[in-house]
């Protein structure tokens, strides 16, 4: 702890800048793993300070971080517009999300043509004000990749959300921050809300989002950090009002009855409405809090599932390279990480969503079943343009259909057995873990056996590993650990990107990832539907359609 004269702390110097004593104290207090309040530290040490100065620190800090993130949000949008690289979510979802954010639209409010004009004009004005017209695309991409937030004398990367939140917590700011990389791209939210804890995880629920990156689409209802989970109330409310409520409205939904993916999607929703016993808009709005509670519980458990799988079940390097395959776009490995999160077994009093539903079923079968079918609807992307999510839907639809009986009840007893990771038998969760590990180990070997062409110089894997590790270390704080998962994730993200760009086996890497999809889906078919599996090898989608029709999950 910094030694203060006269037991008094001046937060600002005579020039109106933060005092060195204050900056030193902030650095000391935020360097550990715990969250501390500056007021508590000063009171405990009997150090006097001016509360008006602290309030000024809070407002200056919040204004500064909002200003910096707003710049990055518009830089990102300008980059997307100039490059036409809208990411996996696509142009429409990016524009819808960014429009709702910068126009501050309420979740139940539809985007009108007037909103579209206002959005376009505001974006062009803000981009011009920040001199972001006619940007250099490659420079913008690199600037985004190196994005940093200057806060309380520290310069932190967007991915260092935990450190940024410690600083915001320290000064008693009402704000909290979520940020990181999603493949090549930064992704962030700054807002305010409530805070709780589950297991070792800090749970932050955004009640209000001030600014977010354009690629933080509405469907992204939650995000996990190292030991933090962020839930987006705005996202939950928007999904409720834009997806569920209109289905019970007076106007008939525009459904193509010849599109089996649409009719199955509506059939799943019909089951959900029956289980909640709602038939009208008023009835569903009367149970909004209960509905959102079920949605939120499932979403939190999904994020907890990521923590269980990637920090307790998969080896650290395997989990890290699995996450890093996002550099090749959404694929079967990123889908497997999502599936495993959904099926994550109990670990230290937390679990994934399907295990949570199984536990709920012991006392309340109806609640467990309505949550199950609601989630079935959430994972059904075949009726959307989000093709990057189809691998995930293929896997999860096969899994979820396997536990629906002919009367549409859910066999939670069998589900529990299949998700018991301690079982000595080869059940569903053990098989999925092994198929994921095996594929990622093989992918790792392809990369490690490569040579790399960098600036006309041929490098071995060992040379490249040394170079990339040095690059990652240079971006770390002195308190960060080389054995930490974040280090492994950063290293493998850089390594996979480097391999895709410079490796002599870059095409082999892409082909392996692409072809492993059928290995997984065919394996799942044989495990879950052994009697008919051979009829649907390399064509599991047809089985999914036929099984939904057989079960009368079809509107």
C-alpha positions in Angstrom: 0.0 0.0 0.0 1.3 3.5 -0.9 2.5 5.5 2.1 0.3 8.7 2.5 1.3 11.8 4.4 -1.0 13.0 7.2 -3.4 10.1 6.5 -5.1 12.1 3.7 -5.5 11.3 0.1 -5.8 14.0 -2.6 -7.2 12.4 -5.7 -6.2 15.3 -8.0 -3.1 17.4 -8.2 -2.9 21.1 -8.7 -3.2 20.7 -12.5 -6.5 18.8 -12.2 -4.9 15.5 -13.1 -5.0 12.4 -11.0 -2.4 12.6 -8.2 0.4 10.1 -8.2 -0.6 8.9 -4.8 -4.1 8.1 -6.1 -2.7 6.3 -9.2 -0.3 4.2 -7.1 -3.1 3.3 -4.7 -5.4 2.3 -7.6 -2.6 0.1 -9.0 -2.0 -1.6 -5.7 -5.7 -2.2 -5.0 -6.5 -3.6 -8.5 -3.5 -5.9 -8.9 -4.9 -9.0 -7.2 -7.8 -11.3 -8.1 -10.3 -9.8 -5.6 -12.7 -7.0 -6.1 -12.1 -4.1 -3.6 -13.9 -0.8 -3.0 -11.6 2.3 -2.6 -13.9 3.7 0.1 -13.5 0.5 2.2 -9.7 0.6 1.9 -9.5 4.2 2.8 -11.9 3.9 5.7 -10.1 0.8 7.1 -6.8 2.7 7.0 -8.4 5.8 8.5 -7.3 7.8 5.5 -9.3 11.0 4.8 -10.5 11.9 1.3 -13.0 14.2 -0.4 -16.1 12.4 -1.5 -16.8 15.1 -4.0 -13.4 14.3 -5.6 -14.3 10.6 -5.7 -17.6 11.4 -7.4 -15.7 13.4 -9.9 -13.4 10.5 -10.5 -16.4 8.3 -11.2 -18.0 10.7 -13.7 -14.6 11.3 -15.5 -13.9 7.6 -15.7 -17.3 6.7 -17.0 -17.3 9.5 -19.6 -13.8 8.6 -20.7 -14.6 4.9 -21.2 -17.9 5.6 -23.0 -16.1 8.0 -25.3 -13.4 5.5 -26.1 -15.8 2.6 -26.7 -18.0 4.8 -28.8 -15.1 5.6 -31.1 -14.3 1.9 -31.4 -17.9 1.1 -32.2 -18.0 3.5 -35.0 -14.6 2.5 -36.3 -15.8 -1.1 -36.3 -19.0 -0.1 -38.2 -17.0 2.0 -40.7 -14.6 -1.0 -41.2 -17.5 -3.4 -41.8 -19.2 -1.0 -44.3 -16.0 -0.4 -46.2 -14.8 -4.0 -46.3 -18.3 -5.5 -46.5 -17.0 -7.9 -43.9 -20.0 -8.2 -41.6 -18.9 -11.3 -39.7 -20.8 -14.5 -39.4 -24.0 -12.8 -38.2 -24.3 -10.9 -41.4 -25.2 -7.3 -42.3 -28.8 -7.4 -41.3 -28.3 -8.6 -37.7 -25.4 -6.2 -37.2 -27.4 -3.2 -38.4 -30.5 -4.2 -36.4 -28.4 -4.5 -33.2 -26.4 -1.3 -33.7 -29.6 0.6 -34.7 -31.4 -0.5 -31.5 -28.3 0.6 -29.4 -27.5 4.0 -30.8 -31.2 5.0 -31.1 -31.9 3.7 -27.6 -35.0 1.7 -28.8 -37.0 -0.2 -26.3 -37.1 -4.1 -26.6 -40.8 -4.1 -27.5 -40.4 -1.4 -30.1 -40.2 -2.5 -33.8 -37.7 -0.8 -36.1 -39.7 1.5 -38.4 -38.6 3.0 -41.7 -38.2 6.3 -39.8 -35.8 4.6 -37.5 -33.8 3.3 -40.5 -33.4 6.8 -41.9 -32.5 8.2 -38.5 -29.9 5.4 -37.9 -28.3 5.9 -41.3 -28.0 9.6 -40.9 -26.6 9.3 -37.3 -24.1 6.7 -38.3 -22.8 8.8 -41.3 -22.7 11.9 -39.1 -20.7 10.2 -36.3 -18.3 8.5 -38.7 -17.6 11.9 -40.4 -17.2 13.6 -37.0 -14.5 11.0 -36.1 -12.7 11.3 -39.5 -13.6 7.7 -40.3 -14.8 8.2 -43.9 -12.7 6.5 -46.6 -10.7 4.6 -44.0 -7.8 2.3 -44.8 -9.4 -1.1 -44.3 -6.3 -3.0 -43.2 -5.2 -0.2 -40.9 -8.7 -0.1 -39.3 -8.6 -3.9 -38.8 -5.3 -3.7 -37.0 -6.4 -0.7 -34.9 -9.4 -2.7 -33.8 -7.3 -5.7 -33.0 -5.0 -3.5 -30.8 -7.9 -1.6 -29.2 -7.1 -0.4 -25.7 -9.0 1.4 -23.0 -7.2 4.1 -20.9 -8.7 4.0 -17.4 -7.3 5.4 -14.2 -3.7 5.5 -15.3 -3.8 2.1 -16.9 -4.0 1.1 -20.5 -5.9 -2.2 -20.9 -6.8 -4.3 -23.9 -10.5 -4.9 -24.7 -10.0 -8.5 -23.7 -8.9 -7.5 -20.2 -12.5 -7.1 -19.0 -11.9 -8.5 -15.6 -9.2 -5.9 -14.9 -11.3 -3.1 -16.2 -14.2 -4.2 -14.0 -12.0 -4.3 -11.0 -11.1 -0.7 -11.6 -14.8 0.3 -12.1 -15.7 -1.6 -9.0 -12.9 0.0 -7.1 -14.2 3.5 -7.5 -17.8 2.4 -7.0 -18.9 3.1 -10.5 -22.4 1.9 -11.5 -20.9 0.6 -14.8 -19.5 -2.7 -15.7 -17.8 -3.9 -18.9 -17.8 -7.0 -21.0 -15.2 -7.4 -23.8 -13.1 -9.8 -25.7 -12.3 -11.2 -29.1 -14.8 -13.2 -31.2 -12.6 -14.7 -33.8 -10.8 -11.8 -35.5 -13.1 -9.3 -34.1 -13.4 -7.3 -30.9 -16.8 -7.5 -29.1 -17.8 -5.4 -26.1 -20.6 -4.0 -24.0 -20.6 -1.2 -21.4 -23.6 -0.8 -19.2 -25.1 -0.9 -15.7 -27.2 -3.4 -13.8 -27.1 -5.9 -11.0 -24.4 -8.2 -9.6 -24.6 -11.6 -8.0 -22.4 -14.7 -7.6 -22.8 -18.4 -8.5 -20.0 -20.7 -7.5 -16.7 -18.9 -8.4 -18.4 -16.8 -11.1 -19.4 -13.2 -10.8 -22.8 -12.8 -12.5 -23.4 -9.4 -14.1 -26.8 -8.6 -15.5 -26.9 -5.7 -17.9 -30.1 -3.8 -17.2 -29.0 -0.9 -19.4 -26.4 -1.0 -22.2 -24.8 2.4 -23.0 -22.6 1.3 -25.9 -21.8 -2.0 -27.5 -19.9 -3.1 -30.6 -22.0 -3.6 -33.7 -21.4 -7.3 -33.8 -23.0 -7.8 -30.3 -26.2 -8.9 -31.9 -29.5 -9.3 -30.2 -29.4 -13.1 -30.2 -26.2 -13.0 -28.1 -28.0 -13.1 -24.8 -25.0 -13.9 -22.6 -21.2 -14.0 -22.6 -18.7 -15.7 -20.4 -15.3 -14.3 -19.4 -12.6 -15.9 -17.3 -14.6 -15.9 -14.0 -17.4 -13.6 -15.1 -20.8 -14.2 -16.8 -22.7 -11.3 -18.4 -26.5 -11.6 -19.0 -28.2 -9.1 -21.2 -31.7 -8.2 -20.0 -32.3 -6.1 -23.2 -31.6 -9.2 -25.3 -33.9 -11.4 -23.3 -36.7 -8.8 -23.5 -36.2 -8.3 -27.2 -36.3 -12.0 -27.9 -39.5 -12.3 -25.8 -41.2 -9.4 -27.5 -39.9 -10.0 -31.1 -39.9 -13.8 -31.2 -42.6 -15.1 -28.8 -45.3 -12.5 -28.3 -46.0 -12.0 -32.1 -46.8 -15.7 -32.4 -50.0 -15.1 -30.3 -51.0 -11.8 -32.0 -54.2 -11.2 -33.9 -52.3 -11.2 -37.3 -51.3 -14.6 -38.6 -47.6 -15.2 -38.8 -46.2 -15.3 -42.4 -45.2 -19.0 -42.5 -44.3 -20.9 -45.7 -46.2 -24.2 -45.2 -43.9 -25.8 -47.8 -40.8 -25.0 -45.8 -40.4 -27.9 -43.3 -37.9 -26.0 -41.2 -40.4 -23.2 -40.6 -43.3 -25.6 -39.8 -41.1 -27.5 -37.4 -40.0 -24.2 -35.8 -43.6 -23.2 -35.3 -44.5 -26.7 -34.0 -41.8 -26.4 -31.3 -43.2 -23.0 -30.2 -46.8 -24.4 -30.1 -45.6 -27.1 -27.6 -43.9 -24.3 -25.5 -47.2 -22.3 -25.4 -49.1 -25.4 -24.4 -46.7 -26.2 -21.6 -47.0 -22.6 -20.3 -50.8 -22.7 -20.9 -50.9 -19.5 -22.9 -53.0 -18.8 -26.0 -53.1 -15.0 -26.2 -50.8 -12.0 -26.0 -52.3 -10.9 -22.7 -51.7 -14.3 -21.2 -48.1 -14.5 -22.2 -47.4 -10.9 -21.0 -49.0 -11.7 -17.7 -46.2 -14.4 -17.1 -43.4 -12.3 -18.6 -41.3 -12.4 -15.4 -41.7 -16.2 -15.1 -40.8 -16.6 -18.8 -37.8 -14.4 -18.6 -36.7 -16.2 -15.4 -36.7 -19.6 -17.2 -34.9 -18.1 -20.2 -32.3 -16.4 -18.0 -31.7 -19.5 -15.9 -31.0 -21.6 -19.0 -28.7 -19.0 -20.5 -26.7 -18.6 -17.2 -26.4 -22.4 -17.1 -25.1 -22.5 -20.7 -22.4 -20.0 -19.8 -21.5 -21.9 -16.7 -21.4 -25.0 -18.9 -18.6 -23.3 -20.9 -16.7 -22.8 -17.7 -17.1 -26.5 -16.7 -16.1 -27.9 -20.1 -13.3 -25.5 -20.9 -11.7 -25.2 -17.4 -12.5 -28.6 -15.8 -13.1 -31.3 -18.4 -11.1 -30.6 -21.6 -7.4 -30.2 -21.2 -6.5 -26.5 -21.3 -4.6 -26.6 -24.6 -7.4 -28.6 -26.3 -10.1 -26.1 -25.1 -8.0 -23.2 -26.2 -7.4 -24.5 -29.7 -11.0 -25.4 -30.0 -12.0 -21.8 -29.2 -9.3 -20.6 -31.6 -10.7 -22.5 -34.6 -13.2 -19.6 -34.8 -10.4 -18.0 -36.8 -11.5 -20.3 -39.6 -15.2 -19.1 -39.1 -17.9 -21.0 -37.2 -17.3 -24.7 -37.7 -17.9 -28.1 -36.1 -15.4 -27.5 -33.3 -16.9 -24.2 -32.2 -20.3 -26.0 -32.4 -19.0 -28.8 -30.2 -17.9 -26.4 -27.6 -21.5 -25.0 -27.6 -23.0 -28.4 -27.4 -20.7 -29.5 -24.6 -21.7 -26.4 -22.7 -25.4 -27.3 -23.1 -24.7 -30.8 -21.8 -22.1 -29.9 -19.2 -22.3 -32.2 -16.1 -22.5 -31.0 -12.5 -19.3 -29.6 -11.1 -18.9 -27.8 -7.8 -22.7 -27.1 -7.6 -23.0 -25.7 -11.1 -24.0 -27.4 -14.3 -25.1 -26.9 -17.9 -28.7 -26.2 -18.9 -29.8 -29.8 -19.7 -28.5 -31.1 -16.4 -30.2 -28.2 -14.7 -33.5 -29.1 -16.4 -33.1 -32.7 -15.3 -32.6 -31.6 -11.7 -35.7 -29.4 -11.9 -37.8 -32.3 -13.3 -37.4 -34.2 -10.0 -39.8 -31.6 -8.4 -41.5 -30.0 -11.3 -41.8 -32.0 -14.5 -43.8 -29.3 -16.3 -41.3 -26.5 -15.6 -38.4 -28.7 -16.8 -40.3 -29.7 -20.0 -41.3 -26.2 -20.9 -37.7 -25.1 -20.4 -36.5 -28.0 -22.5 -38.8 -27.2 -25.5 -38.1 -23.5 -25.2 -34.4 -24.3 -25.5 -35.2 -26.6 -28.4 -36.7 -23.6 -30.1 -33.7 -21.5 -29.2 -31.2 -24.0 -30.8 -33.4 -24.4 -34.0 -31.7 -22.1 -36.6 -32.7 -24.0 -39.7 -35.5 -21.6 -40.4 -33.2 -18.6 -40.3 -30.4 -17.2 -42.5 -27.8 -17.9 -39.8 -26.2 -20.7 -41.7 -23.1 -20.4 -39.4 -25.2 -21.9 -36.6 -26.4 -25.0 -38.6 -23.7 -27.3 -37.4 -24.8 -26.5 -33.8 -28.4 -27.2 -34.6 -27.6 -30.4 -36.4 -25.8 -31.7 -33.2 -28.3 -30.4 -30.6 -31.4 -31.4 -32.6 -30.1 -35.0 -32.7 -29.4 -34.9 -29.0 -32.7 -33.3 -27.9 -34.9 -35.4 -30.1 -33.4 -38.5 -28.5 -35.0 -37.8 -25.2 -38.5 -36.8 -26.4 -41.0 -39.7 -26.0 -43.9 -40.4 -28.4 -46.3 -38.5 -26.2 -43.9 -35.5 -26.3 -42.8 -35.9 -22.7 -39.1 -35.6 -21.9 -37.3 -38.6 -20.5 -35.2 -36.8 -18.0 -34.1 -40.0 -16.2 -32.4 -41.3 -19.4 -31.0 -37.8 -20.0 -29.4 -37.8 -16.6 -27.7 -41.1 -17.2 -26.4 -39.9 -20.5 -24.9 -36.7 -19.0 -23.3 -38.4 -16.0 -19.6 -37.8 -16.6 -18.6 -40.1 -13.7 -20.2 -43.1 -15.4 -17.8 -45.9 -16.4 -20.0 -46.6 -19.5 -19.5 -44.7 -22.7 -22.5 -42.4 -22.5 -23.3 -39.3 -24.5 -21.3 -36.8 -22.6 -18.2 -39.0 -22.4 -18.5 -39.7 -26.2 -18.8 -36.0 -27.1 -15.8 -35.1 -24.9 -13.7 -37.8 -26.5 -14.7 -37.0 -30.1 -13.9 -33.3 -29.4 -10.5 -34.1 -27.9 -9.6 -36.6 -30.6 -10.4 -34.1 -33.4 -8.6 -31.2 -31.8 -5.5 -33.3 -31.0 -5.3 -34.3 -34.7 -5.7 -30.6 -35.8 -3.0 -29.6 -33.4 -0.7 -32.2 -35.0 -1.3 -30.9 -38.5 -0.3 -27.4 -37.3 2.7 -28.6 -35.4 4.0 -30.6 -38.4 3.7 -27.5 -40.7 6.3 -25.1 -41.9 5.5 -21.4 -42.2 6.4 -18.8 -44.8 6.8 -15.4 -43.1 8.3 -12.5 -45.0 10.2 -14.8 -47.4 11.6 -16.8 -44.5 10.6 -20.4 -43.8 10.0 -21.1 -40.2 9.4 -24.4 -38.2 6.6 -24.7 -35.8 9.1 -24.2 -32.9 10.2 -20.9 -34.5 6.7 -19.8 -34.9 5.7 -20.8 -31.4 8.5 -18.8 -29.9 7.6 -15.7 -32.0 3.9 -15.9 -31.2 4.4 -16.5 -27.5 6.7 -13.5 -27.3 4.0 -11.4 -29.0 1.3 -12.6 -26.6 3.6 -12.0 -23.6 4.3 -8.5 -24.7 0.5 -7.7 -24.4 0.2 -9.2 -20.9 0.2 -7.3 -17.6 3.0 -8.3 -15.1 0.4 -10.0 -12.9 -0.9 -12.3 -15.7 0.3 -15.9 -15.7 1.7 -17.9 -18.6 -0.1 -21.0 -17.2 -3.5 -19.2 -17.3 -6.2 -20.2 -19.8 -6.3 -16.7 -21.2 -2.7 -17.0 -22.2 -3.4 -20.4 -23.9 -6.5 -19.0 -25.7 -4.5 -15.9 -26.9 -1.6 -18.1 -28.1 -3.7 -20.5 -30.0 -5.8 -17.8 -31.6 -2.7 -16.2 -32.9 -1.2 -19.6 -33.9 -4.4 -20.7 -35.8 -4.6 -17.3 -37.6 -0.9 -17.5 -38.5 -1.3 -21.1 -39.7 -4.2 -20.2 -41.9 -2.3 -17.4 -43.5 1.2 -18.7 -43.8 1.3 -22.5 -43.2 2.2 -24.9 -46.0 -0.8 -27.0 -44.7 -3.4 -24.2 -44.5 -5.6 -26.0 -46.9 -5.2 -29.3 -45.0 -6.3 -27.4 -41.8 -9.4 -26.1 -43.6 -10.3 -29.4 -45.1 -9.8 -31.3 -41.8 -12.1 -28.9 -40.0 -14.7 -29.1 -42.8 -14.7 -32.9 -43.0 -14.8 -33.5 -39.3 -18.4 -32.4 -39.3 -19.5 -35.7 -40.8 -17.3 -37.7 -38.4 -19.2 -36.1 -35.5 -22.7 -36.2 -37.0 -22.4 -39.8 -38.2 -21.0 -40.8 -34.8 -23.9 -39.1 -33.0 -26.4 -40.9 -35.2 -24.8 -44.3 -34.5 -24.7 -43.6 -30.7 -28.2 -42.2 -30.4 -30.1 -44.0 -33.2 -28.2 -47.2 -33.9 -31.1 -49.0 -35.5 -31.5 -46.5 -38.4 -28.1 -44.8 -38.4 -26.9 -46.4 -41.6 -29.9 -45.0 -43.5 -28.9 -41.5 -42.7 -25.1 -41.3 -42.7 -23.9 -38.0 -44.2 -27.6 -36.9 -44.2 -28.6 -36.4 -40.6 -30.8 -33.4 -41.5 -33.3 -35.7 -43.2 -33.5 -37.8 -40.0 -34.1 -34.7 -37.9 -36.9 -33.6 -40.2 -38.5 -37.1 -40.2 -38.2 -37.5 -36.5 -39.9 -34.2 -35.8 -42.8 -35.2 -38.2 -43.1 -38.6 -36.5 -43.4 -36.9 -33.1 -45.9 -34.4 -34.6 -43.5 -31.5 -33.8 -44.8 -29.7 -36.9 -47.3 -26.9 -37.1 
